[in-house]
Amino acid sequence: MTVTTRRSALGILMGLAAGFAFGAGGTIVKPLFSEGWSPGAAVLGRLVVAAVVLAVPALVVVRFDLRPLLRAWRLVLAYAVLAVAGVQLAFYAAIERIPVSIALLVEYLAPVALLLVAWGRTRRMPHRLVLIGAALAVLGLVLVIGPNGAGALDPVGVALAAIAMIGVAFYYIVGDKTPDGVPPMTLAWAGFVLGAVALGLAGLIGVLPMRVGFGEVAFFGAQTPWWVPLVTVGVLSTAFAYVAGITAITMLGARVASFLGLSEVVFAGLVGWIVLGEAIAPIGLLGAGLILGGIVLVRLEPGAVDPEPIPEPMPITAPIAVASDPGQAAEGTGAPAPAPLG
C-alpha cells in the first residue's frame, strides 16, 4: 500500500469517525433537555468543555506560539463565528420556525452547495459521476430524514437553515485551507473559544435563551449528574469530532470529506435506534445506502485520482570511485570539470 493510499484510507476513517461522533451528539445531550436545559445553553456548555479539554494539547502542538493564529485572525474568527457558533445559532433558530427534518435537509445540502460553487468558479461542469453521486446523496438524505411536508414553510426559517448550511460549507472550506502553521487541533480549539464567546454574548443580549438544570438525568440506562452527558458530548461530539473532521478534510479535500460528513445523519439514526429504541424504517435504511453510494461515486470520479507516490530511491550496488582531483572526477563521469574560482 502506497503512502498516498494509506493517507486516503486514514482520511476516510477519520471522516467516518467524525460523522459518528457528531451523529451521536444528539442522543448524548438529549437527557439535558429533559432536565430543562435550553439548546443554546447545551451548545455553549459543550463548546466550553471542548475548549478546556483541547487547551493544553492545542497550545503544545504550536509550542505555545499563537502568532500563526493571530496572523490569520480574520479566517479564524470567521471560522468560529460561521462554522462553530453560527451553525448552532442558525439551526436552533430555524427549528423554532420550521420542522427539524426540513432544517436538517437544508443544512446538509452543504456538499451540493460546494459543488455548485466550484462549478461556478471554474466554469467546468463536474463529471457526471459526481453529479449522480450528489443526487443520490440528497435523495438518501430525504429518505433518512423523512420531511413530512406539513403546511407552508416559514421563509425566515428556511433562510436561517440556509445560513446554517453556509456555515457547514465554510467549515469544509477552512478545513481544506487551514492557515500556515495552524494544526487542525489548534484551529478547532480557537474556534471553540471564540464560538463560546459569541454564544455567551448572544445569551447575554437575549438572542439565544439560556436555561440550565443541575439535577440528575437518565443517561444510558443509569441516573447520573447533569455534567456527565455534558462532558461526554463536549469531549466526544465536539473536541474529537471537530479535530477528526478537520484532519479528514486536510487528507481528502473539502469535496470528499463533505460527502463523508453526510454519514452523520446515518450514524445519528443508528445511535438513536440502539440507545433510544427509535427503530429505523426500511425506507430509512434505503436512504442510508443511497448516501453511502453517493459518497463512493464522488470518490470514484475519473481524473480525481491521488497524486503519484514519491518513488523510493534506487539502491546503489556499483562501487563509487573516489577521486581527489576534480578534473579526474569529471574525466571519469563525462561531466565538465567545475571552473576554478578566482
C-alpha positions in Angstrom: 0.0 0.0 0.0 1.5 3.4 -1.0 1.8 6.3 1.3 -0.9 8.2 -0.6 -3.3 5.2 -0.4 -2.7 4.9 3.4 -3.3 8.6 3.8 -6.6 8.4 1.9 -7.7 5.4 3.9 -6.9 7.2 7.1 -8.7 10.3 5.9 -11.8 8.2 5.2 -11.6 6.6 8.6 -11.2 10.0 10.3 -14.2 11.4 8.3 -16.4 8.5 9.3 -15.3 8.7 13.0 -16.2 12.4 12.9 -19.6 11.6 11.4 -20.2 9.1 14.2 -19.1 11.5 16.9 -21.2 14.3 15.5 -24.2 12.0 14.9 -24.1 10.6 18.5 -24.1 14.1 20.0 -27.9 14.5 19.8 -28.5 11.2 21.7 -25.9 12.1 24.3 -27.1 15.6 25.0 -30.8 14.7 24.9 -31.1 14.0 28.7 -30.1 17.6 29.4 -33.2 18.8 27.6 -35.5 16.8 29.8 -33.8 18.4 32.8 -34.7 21.9 31.5 -31.6 22.9 29.5 -32.2 25.0 26.5 -30.4 24.1 23.3 -28.3 27.3 23.4 -27.1 26.5 26.9 -26.2 22.9 25.9 -24.3 24.1 22.9 -22.4 26.7 25.0 -21.6 24.1 27.6 -20.2 21.6 25.0 -18.0 24.4 23.5 -16.7 25.4 26.9 -15.9 21.7 27.7 -14.2 21.2 24.4 -12.2 24.4 24.7 -10.9 23.3 28.1 -10.1 19.8 27.0 -8.1 20.9 24.0 -6.4 23.9 25.5 -3.1 22.2 26.6 -2.8 19.9 23.5 -3.7 22.7 21.1 -1.1 25.0 22.6 1.6 22.3 22.9 1.5 21.4 19.2 2.3 25.1 18.3 4.8 25.3 21.2 2.6 28.0 22.8 3.2 30.3 19.8 -0.1 31.9 18.9 1.4 34.2 16.2 0.2 31.9 13.4 -3.4 32.2 14.8 -3.0 36.0 15.2 -1.7 36.4 11.6 -4.8 34.5 10.3 -7.2 36.1 12.8 -9.7 37.1 10.2 -10.0 33.5 8.9 -10.0 32.0 12.5 -12.7 34.5 13.6 -14.8 33.8 10.6 -14.4 30.0 11.2 -15.5 30.4 14.9 -18.5 32.6 14.0 -19.7 30.8 10.9 -18.6 27.2 11.3 -19.0 26.8 15.1 -21.3 29.3 16.7 -23.1 30.4 13.6 -24.2 26.9 12.6 -25.6 26.2 16.0 -27.4 29.6 16.4 -28.9 29.5 12.9 -30.0 25.9 13.2 -31.7 26.3 16.6 -33.4 29.5 15.4 -34.6 27.7 12.3 -36.2 24.8 14.1 -38.3 27.3 16.1 -40.0 28.1 12.7 -39.8 25.1 10.5 -39.8 21.3 11.2 -36.4 19.9 12.3 -36.3 17.4 9.4 -36.6 20.3 6.9 -33.9 22.3 8.7 -31.6 19.3 8.7 -32.2 18.6 5.0 -31.4 22.2 4.1 -28.3 22.3 6.3 -26.9 19.1 4.9 -27.1 20.4 1.3 -23.7 21.9 2.0 -21.8 19.4 -0.1 -24.0 20.1 -3.1 -23.5 23.9 -2.5 -19.7 23.3 -2.5 -20.1 21.5 -5.9 -22.1 24.4 -7.3 -19.6 27.0 -6.0 -16.7 25.1 -7.6 -18.7 24.7 -10.8 -19.3 28.5 -10.9 -15.7 29.4 -10.1 -14.0 27.1 -12.5 -16.7 27.2 -15.3 -16.1 23.5 -15.6 -19.1 21.1 -15.1 -18.3 18.3 -12.6 -18.1 14.8 -14.0 -21.5 13.1 -14.4 -20.4 10.6 -11.7 -20.1 13.4 -9.2 -23.5 14.8 -10.2 -25.1 11.4 -9.9 -23.4 10.9 -6.6 -24.6 14.3 -5.3 -28.2 13.5 -6.4 -28.1 10.1 -4.8 -26.8 11.6 -1.5 -29.5 14.2 -1.5 -32.2 11.6 -2.2 -30.8 9.5 0.5 -31.0 12.4 3.0 -34.6 12.9 2.0 -35.4 9.3 2.8 -33.4 9.1 6.0 -34.7 12.4 7.4 -38.2 12.0 6.1 -39.5 15.5 5.7 -43.3 15.5 6.4 -44.1 18.5 4.2 -46.5 19.8 6.8 -48.1 23.1 5.6 -46.4 26.1 4.2 -42.8 26.7 5.3 -41.8 29.9 7.1 -39.4 31.7 4.7 -37.4 33.1 7.6 -36.9 29.6 9.0 -35.8 28.3 5.6 -33.4 31.3 5.3 -31.9 30.5 8.8 -31.4 26.9 7.8 -29.7 28.1 4.6 -27.3 30.2 6.8 -26.5 27.1 8.8 -25.8 25.3 5.5 -23.4 28.1 4.6 -21.6 27.7 8.0 -21.2 23.9 7.3 -19.8 24.6 3.9 -17.4 27.2 5.3 -16.3 24.5 7.8 -15.1 22.3 5.0 -13.6 25.2 3.0 -11.5 26.4 6.0 -10.5 22.8 6.8 -9.2 22.4 3.3 -7.2 25.6 3.5 -6.0 25.8 7.1 -3.7 28.8 7.9 0.0 28.1 7.7 1.4 26.9 10.9 -2.0 26.2 12.5 -2.6 22.5 13.1 -6.2 21.2 12.9 -6.3 20.8 16.7 -5.3 24.4 17.3 -7.8 25.7 14.7 -10.6 23.7 16.3 -9.7 24.9 19.8 -9.6 28.6 18.7 -13.0 28.0 17.1 -14.4 26.7 20.4 -13.0 29.6 22.4 -14.3 32.3 20.1 -17.5 30.4 19.4 -18.2 30.1 23.1 -17.7 33.8 23.5 -20.0 34.5 20.6 -22.7 32.2 22.0 -22.3 33.7 25.5 -22.7 37.2 24.1 -25.8 36.0 22.2 -27.2 34.7 25.5 -26.4 37.9 27.4 -28.3 40.1 24.9 -31.2 37.8 24.8 -30.8 36.5 21.3 -30.4 32.9 22.5 -32.3 31.5 25.5 -30.0 30.1 28.2 -31.7 27.8 30.7 -29.9 25.2 32.8 -30.8 22.5 35.3 -28.5 20.8 37.8 -30.3 17.7 38.8 -29.7 14.0 37.9 -30.5 12.8 34.4 -31.2 9.4 32.8 -28.1 8.6 30.8 -27.6 5.2 29.0 -29.9 3.4 31.4 -28.5 5.0 34.7 -29.1 8.1 36.7 -26.1 10.4 36.5 -25.3 14.0 37.4 -26.1 16.6 34.8 -22.4 17.2 34.0 -21.8 13.6 32.7 -23.7 13.9 29.4 -22.3 17.5 29.1 -18.7 16.4 29.4 -19.3 13.4 27.2 -20.8 15.5 24.4 -18.1 18.1 24.8 -15.2 15.6 24.6 -16.6 13.1 22.0 -19.0 15.0 19.9 -17.2 18.4 19.9 -13.5 18.2 20.7 -12.8 14.9 19.0 -15.4 15.3 16.2 -14.1 18.7 15.0 -10.4 17.7 15.2 -11.2 14.4 13.3 -13.3 16.2 10.8 -10.7 18.9 10.0 -8.0 16.2 9.8 -10.1 14.3 7.3 -10.6 17.4 5.2 -6.8 18.1 5.1 -6.3 14.5 3.9 -9.1 14.1 1.4 -10.1 17.6 0.4 -13.3 19.5 1.1 -15.4 17.8 -1.5 -15.0 14.1 -0.5 -14.8 15.0 3.2 -18.1 16.9 3.0 -19.9 13.9 1.5 -18.4 11.7 4.2 -19.9 14.2 6.6 -23.4 13.1 5.4 -22.7 9.9 7.3 -23.6 11.9 10.4 -27.2 11.5 9.6 -26.9 7.8 9.2 -24.9 7.4 12.5 -27.4 9.6 14.3 -30.2 7.2 13.2 -28.2 4.2 14.2 -27.3 5.5 17.6 -30.9 6.6 18.3 -32.0 3.1 17.2 -29.6 1.3 19.6 -29.7 3.7 22.6 -33.2 5.1 22.5 -35.0 2.3 20.7 -36.0 4.6 17.8 -36.3 2.0 15.0 -35.2 2.9 11.5 -37.8 2.2 8.9 -36.8 0.2 5.8 -37.0 3.4 3.7 -34.5 5.0 6.1 -32.1 2.1 5.5 -32.5 2.5 1.8 -31.7 6.2 2.2 -28.6 5.3 4.2 -27.5 3.0 1.3 -28.0 5.8 -1.2 -25.9 8.2 0.9 -23.0 5.8 1.0 -23.4 5.0 -2.7 -23.2 8.7 -3.5 -20.0 9.1 -1.4 -18.5 6.2 -3.4 -19.4 7.7 -6.7 -17.9 11.1 -5.8 -14.7 9.4 -4.7 -14.5 7.4 -8.0 -14.6 10.5 -10.2 -12.3 9.9 -13.2 -9.4 12.3 -13.1 -9.7 12.8 -9.3 -7.0 10.2 -8.6 -4.5 10.6 -5.9 -1.1 12.0 -6.9 1.6 9.6 -7.8 3.6 8.4 -4.8 7.2 9.6 -4.4 9.4 6.9 -5.8 11.7 5.2 -3.4 15.4 5.8 -4.1 17.1 3.0 -6.0 19.8 1.1 -4.1 23.4 1.7 -5.2 25.1 -1.6 -6.0 28.1 -0.5 -8.0 31.2 0.8 -6.3 31.7 4.5 -6.1 35.0 5.8 -7.3 36.6 8.5 -5.1 38.8 10.9 -6.9 40.9 13.5 -5.1 41.3 15.7 -8.2 38.2 17.4 -9.6 39.5 17.0 -13.1 39.8 13.3 -12.6 36.2 13.1 -11.3 35.0 14.9 -14.4 37.0 12.7 -16.6 35.6 9.5 -15.1 32.0 10.7 -15.3 32.0 12.5 -18.6 30.8 15.7 -16.8 32.6 19.0 -17.3 35.1 19.9 -14.5 34.0 22.8 -12.3 35.5 26.1 -13.3 38.3 27.3 -10.9 37.5 30.1 -8.6 39.4 33.3 -9.0 
